[in-house]
Amino acid sequence: MSTSVENAPGSGTAAAPGRPIGELIFALLIVSVGVVGFVAGAGIQTPPSASDIGPRAFPFAVSALLVAVGVGLVIQVLRGHRGAADEGEDVDLDAKTDWLTVGKLAGFVLVHAFLIVPLGWPVAAAFLFFGAAWSLGARPWWRNLVTAIVLALVLQFVFGGLLGVSLPPGFLEGFGVFGG
């Protein structure tokens, strides 16, 4: 008995029936987002005297990954390796959406957007991270708060201190990497 590994039950690589138009559109959309990222990253102004990694490095790295993944997806779809149908996934298709959690998360994102300017990015980000963890049911609350504060400060240090990205520091202006 010989069974192809590619089409083995449960392998997730069996060709789905129909045309792969949707999967090709998704893959090309990923490539397009990567190309737009390169164009937008090239427009970031850097001082001529800058000798370090600079603010263009992260957008270029993410854009390169997006283009590579998108091209890889296009190749896989054209070679016949397509995703399994939804009923093949380990997901309860009859489960209802928890709109309360979705609403909480959307609310925290909206409040985050309004808090960035008056309180600064580190405080607004810590609020967002804590709110997301609380909304998704993470316990205990104090550990979520500590993790959110540490994560926000580390991101401020990496992007503001190392990459030179200007994040609004709010009332933390003048403390270390919180120069704005």
Secondary structure, 3 states (H helix, E strand, C coil): CCCCCCCCCCCCCCCCCCCCHHHHHHHHHHHHHHHHHHHHHHCCCCCCCCCCCCCCHHHHHHHHHHHHHHHHHHHHHHCCCCCCCHHHCCCCCCCCCCHHHHHHHHHHHHHHHHHHHHHCHHHHHHHHHHHHHHHCCCCCHHHHHHHHHHHHHHHHHHHHHHCCCCCCCHHHCCCCCCCC
